[in-house]
Amino acid sequence: MEWEIINAGLAFGFQDDENGNYNQAGAALTFGTQVRCNLKEKQLSPGFQFTISGWNRQPHGEEGGYYHQNAFVFLLTTDYNYTKISPKFTPFGGLGVGYSFIREWGDEIWGYSYDKSHFAISPRVGFEVFKRLRFTTEYMYLGHGNNFFNFRLGFVIGS
């Protein structure tokens, strides 16, 4: 078993949503945790991942007014670890499949609240260094135009 106690990163490349709104600030912060069980000489690692992220959006060409979104993502994951390369450097590739719940609310101009959920999928690649630091690049497909690339750094305990 291994537990990625905390992972933090930046999300980029948000798409326009169905209302034609975009991510004004560019990048958003993401935080999460992940538990994995290493199988078959530590090459396969099925597990569970939870990620939360938040960002602001504003309509194209409008001044003032924005809305804020928080995404809560729950994924069942499986990674394949390339353990034969080096004991200190382990590249991996994997996939997560699950559910995203997005809470959205407006400021004093927009003044509303809305919840939406969607099937989520997340292909990913990365590497682990010294079995403690984990660098991951993944594409988070959350539906409703809330899809993005996520670059994360995580700290791992266990083996």
Sequence and secondary structure as in RCSB ss.txt:
>XXXX:A:sequence
MEWEIINAGLAFGFQDDENGNYNQAGAALTFGTQVRCNLKEKQLSPGFQFTISGWNRQPHGEEGGYYHQNAFVFL
LTTDYNYTKISPKFTPFGGLGVGYSFIREWGDEIWGYSYDKSHFAISPRVGFEVFKRLRFTTEYMYLGHGNNFFN
FRLGFVIGS
>XXXX:A:secstr
 EEEEEEEEEEE     TTSEEESSS EEEEEEEEE  BTTTTEEEEEEEEEEEEEEEETT  S  EEEEEEEEE
EEEEEE TTS SSEEEEEEEEEEEEEEEEEE TTT  EEEEEEEEEEEEEEEEETTTEEEEEEEEB STT  EEE
EEEEEEEE 
